[in-house]
Amino acid sequence: MRKILTLSAFALFLASVLIFTAFGAEIRDALSPAVRYVSLSYAKFDPADIRAYPAFPSEAVRTDENGVTYVWTVKSTDEYPEEAYAVYREDLTVIHEADGTVYVRFADFEVTGGIVTEWSGELREGQRVNAE
């Protein structure tokens, strides 16, 4: 009896390895939230100001329970065998807002990637997402 249980457990293990090897990318895609993003661009809001600020749609800006303003950024990651993207939180200060566009100053000056404007599901730092 013990031998049958051991062989059954080993067979289940091998079957799960084969399934995740063959369908791992599809399973990760199904479990990852979908996001839409825009590329980070720079623009002036005041012709008299010599600086260009990062600018993107205002619907991307969020505020946490401590009053800190942030956005989610999407970046390519090599953590998975297939091409994948992950989201990261970037804190910022809104400098100006007009016509659905915000001009900001990021807390981290090395922000790269796209700015997430829409998403399905809850986002967490470093989470894999399906980027559109």
Disulfide bonds with the S-S distance in Angstrom:
none
